[in-house]
Amino acid sequence: LDGQGAWYWKQGQSITRPVFFRLHGVSDSVLSGFTLKNSPYRTFSIVNCESTTISGLTLDSSAGDGTAKNTDGFDLTKNDAVTITGNKIYNQDDCPAMQSSTNTVFSNNYCSGGHGISIGSLGGDAVDESTTVSGLTVSGNSIVDSDNGLRIKTIIGLKGLMTNVKYSNNKLSNVKNAIVMHSDYSKSKDGYTGSPTSAVTIEGVTISGLKGSATNLYDIVANPKVVSGWSFSGIQVSASSTGKMAGQPNSVSV
């Protein structure tokens, strides 16, 4: 399937661009073996789905060569027990972007050219199903030629919950920042503010067996009031710089 994205990429933010493929309210299903290329905007949106597996897809917006803004691979919202495995994603934004969901598995995927494997941006007026990421497993993925490897970003002044998140045996190649965790994201500014005022709790985050190469090992600006129970082990990333860490739990140090 060809989303004819080139025309939309040229228009930039001046028009409303459509989501290419949406999976809504699906349960006990399997999707596999097709290609989505040249997405106008977000490529594959998954909303309110349960016990569903997505595998063997190719999502390819590489023709944008930097102009295909906001071409997230997979966007996940309010799902339970969704598995995304063995896919290839070439884009210029998040490989997956986890806005909210429970018991998700993202495994053995190939992510190229984008912003890495992301949770967020997360946050809302209350802690509920739309602002909760729980029971996430991210394992065996390859992230190459990307801005970030593993990224978490939460929104300033808003609430939410991120708990029981496990990253294991992921590989990086030529990424700028290996591990990114920010509690200072502003939607209005579309960037980090440097003031980590997000009230989204980030607890029980485990990173193990991360290998590969990056410019910076860490880019962490966390709100120390809402983070706990982080564990990093077996990190074997060749990086030009350690980068920066601020506000992380005492269990994690440079």
Secondary structure as GFF3:
##gff-version 3
##sequence-region A 1 254
A	DSSP	alpha_helix	5	11	.	.	.	ID=ss1
A	DSSP	three_ten_helix	12	14	.	.	.	ID=ss2
A	DSSP	beta_strand	21	24	.	.	.	ID=ss3
A	DSSP	beta_strand	27	32	.	.	.	ID=ss4
A	DSSP	beta_strand	35	37	.	.	.	ID=ss5
A	DSSP	beta_strand	44	47	.	.	.	ID=ss6
A	DSSP	beta_strand	50	55	.	.	.	ID=ss7
A	DSSP	beta_strand	58	60	.	.	.	ID=ss8
A	DSSP	three_ten_helix	62	64	.	.	.	ID=ss9
A	DSSP	beta_strand	74	77	.	.	.	ID=ss10
A	DSSP	beta_strand	79	85	.	.	.	ID=ss11
A	DSSP	beta_strand	88	90	.	.	.	ID=ss12
A	DSSP	beta_strand	96	98	.	.	.	ID=ss13
A	DSSP	beta_strand	101	102	.	.	.	ID=ss14
A	DSSP	beta_strand	105	107	.	.	.	ID=ss15
A	DSSP	beta_strand	110	112	.	.	.	ID=ss16
A	DSSP	beta_strand	117	122	.	.	.	ID=ss17
A	DSSP	three_ten_helix	129	131	.	.	.	ID=ss18
A	DSSP	beta_strand	132	139	.	.	.	ID=ss19
A	DSSP	beta_strand	142	144	.	.	.	ID=ss20
A	DSSP	beta_strand	148	155	.	.	.	ID=ss21
A	DSSP	beta_strand	159	168	.	.	.	ID=ss22
A	DSSP	beta_strand	171	186	.	.	.	ID=ss23
A	DSSP	beta_strand	191	192	.	.	.	ID=ss24
A	DSSP	beta_strand	199	208	.	.	.	ID=ss25
A	DSSP	beta_strand	211	221	.	.	.	ID=ss26
A	DSSP	beta_strand	227	228	.	.	.	ID=ss27
A	DSSP	beta_strand	231	233	.	.	.	ID=ss28
A	DSSP	beta_strand	236	246	.	.	.	ID=ss29
###
